[in-house]
Amino acid sequence: MSGMSYELQALIGTRELLTVAAAEVPAARVVPLAQGLALIPVTPAVLAALQGEEAESKSGGGAGFGWHSDGFELRLAAWSKAEPIACVEAEYWGGSGTQRAAVWSNGRIVLGPLSSGEFEPSPPEGTPISRALRRIGAHVEPGDTDEFDSVGLAAHRSTDGWVTPD
């Protein structure tokens, strides 16, 4: 993979919440991040398991994410009754790209869906992913640019990299 690109599709929440969530999804792998958070890379196998029978009737755009089905969102809503959970997506090439993020809490979307398009400047309140991370409890550590950096999302350049570290 080129050093110029970055892509991520993941669920982010506390380690405790994602451990419970992953127990329901055999393909899921919980990867610890900083600040007590963790992520589950949304690989094709995880996505298929989350969508279940719903995969055939994919709504194609739930919460602004082209890869969600209604079944996927029902799972996020259910898990969020315990603690907030974020769904994030980023795709960058050569410094420009897109981000999407949404946060579910108490069974419903409480932030977003937020998105940023290619070549759009970051708003003062931060990128969609940083805003979602902030909503689930992340903060900027001294010396870091934003919550994205502080929790360690730059550690791998691809969703698969989180499953099999590169």
C-alpha positions in Angstrom: 0.0 0.0 0.0 1.3 3.4 -0.9 2.4 5.8 1.9 0.2 8.4 0.2 -3.1 6.7 1.0 -5.3 6.1 4.0 -8.6 4.3 4.3 -10.5 3.2 7.3 -14.0 1.7 8.0 -14.4 1.1 11.7 -16.5 1.1 14.8 -15.0 2.9 17.8 -16.0 2.8 21.4 -14.7 1.8 24.8 -12.8 -1.5 25.0 -15.5 -2.9 27.3 -18.3 -2.1 24.8 -16.5 -3.4 21.8 -15.5 -6.6 23.6 -19.2 -7.3 24.2 -20.1 -6.3 20.6 -17.3 -8.5 19.1 -18.7 -11.5 21.1 -21.8 -11.3 18.9 -19.8 -11.0 15.6 -17.3 -13.9 15.2 -15.2 -12.1 12.5 -14.7 -9.0 14.6 -11.4 -8.1 16.1 -11.1 -5.6 18.9 -7.9 -3.4 18.6 -7.0 -1.2 21.6 -6.5 2.5 21.0 -5.3 5.2 23.4 -7.6 6.8 26.0 -9.5 3.6 26.9 -11.0 3.3 23.4 -10.8 0.5 20.9 -11.8 -0.1 17.3 -13.3 -3.0 15.4 -12.1 -2.8 11.7 -15.2 -3.2 9.5 -13.8 -5.8 7.1 -16.0 -7.5 4.5 -16.4 -10.5 6.9 -17.5 -8.2 9.8 -19.8 -6.3 7.5 -21.4 -9.5 6.3 -21.9 -10.8 9.8 -23.3 -7.5 11.0 -25.7 -7.3 8.1 -26.8 -10.9 8.3 -29.8 -11.6 6.1 -30.2 -7.9 5.5 -27.1 -7.9 3.2 -29.3 -8.7 0.2 -31.6 -5.7 1.0 -28.8 -3.2 1.7 -30.3 0.2 1.8 -27.1 1.7 0.5 -26.7 4.9 2.4 -27.8 4.4 6.0 -26.6 7.3 8.1 -24.6 8.5 5.1 -22.5 5.4 4.8 -22.9 3.5 1.5 -22.0 0.2 3.2 -24.6 0.1 6.0 -27.8 -1.9 5.9 -30.7 -1.4 8.2 -29.6 -4.5 10.1 -26.2 -3.0 10.7 -27.7 0.2 12.2 -30.0 -1.8 14.4 -26.9 -3.5 15.9 -25.3 -0.1 16.5 -28.4 1.2 18.1 -28.7 -1.8 20.4 -25.0 -1.7 21.5 -25.3 2.1 22.1 -27.8 1.5 24.9 -24.9 0.5 27.1 -22.4 3.2 25.9 -21.9 5.5 22.9 -20.4 3.9 19.8 -19.0 5.7 16.7 -19.0 4.5 13.1 -16.2 6.1 11.1 -15.0 6.1 7.5 -12.0 7.9 5.9 -10.5 7.7 2.5 -7.5 9.8 1.6 -5.1 9.9 -1.3 -2.3 12.4 -1.6 -3.5 14.6 1.2 -7.1 15.0 0.1 -10.1 12.8 0.7 -13.3 12.2 2.6 -14.5 11.4 6.1 -17.8 10.3 7.5 -18.7 9.7 11.1 -21.8 9.2 13.2 -22.3 8.4 16.9 -25.1 6.3 18.4 -26.1 6.6 22.1 -29.1 5.4 24.0 -30.3 3.6 20.9 -30.3 6.5 18.4 -27.9 8.7 16.4 -26.8 11.6 18.6 -24.1 13.1 16.3 -24.2 13.2 12.5 -24.0 11.7 10.2 -21.2 14.2 9.5 -19.2 14.2 6.3 -16.4 16.2 4.7 -15.7 16.2 1.0 -12.6 16.2 -1.0 -10.7 19.5 -0.8 -13.1 20.9 1.9 -11.2 22.7 4.7 -11.7 21.3 8.1 -14.4 23.2 10.0 -13.2 25.0 13.2 -15.0 22.3 15.3 -12.8 19.6 13.7 -13.1 16.8 11.2 -16.1 14.4 11.3 -14.0 11.7 12.9 -12.4 14.0 15.5 -15.9 15.3 16.4 -17.2 11.7 16.8 -14.2 10.8 18.9 -14.8 13.8 21.2 -18.5 12.8 21.5 -17.4 9.3 22.9 -14.9 10.8 25.3 -11.6 11.3 23.5 -9.5 14.5 24.0 -6.5 16.0 22.3 -3.3 15.2 24.1 -0.5 17.8 24.3 1.5 17.8 21.1 -1.2 16.1 19.0 -3.1 17.8 16.2 -6.5 16.4 17.1 -8.4 13.5 18.7 -7.7 11.4 15.6 -3.9 11.6 16.4 -4.4 11.3 20.1 -6.2 8.0 20.1 -3.8 6.6 17.5 -5.9 6.2 14.3 -2.8 7.0 12.2 -1.1 3.7 13.3 -2.2 1.8 10.2 -3.0 3.1 6.7 -5.8 0.7 5.9 -8.7 -1.1 7.5 -7.0 -4.4 6.8 -3.8 -3.1 8.5 -5.7 -3.1 11.8 -6.5 -6.8 11.3 -3.1 -7.8 10.2 -0.7 -5.0 11.3 1.5 -3.8 8.4 
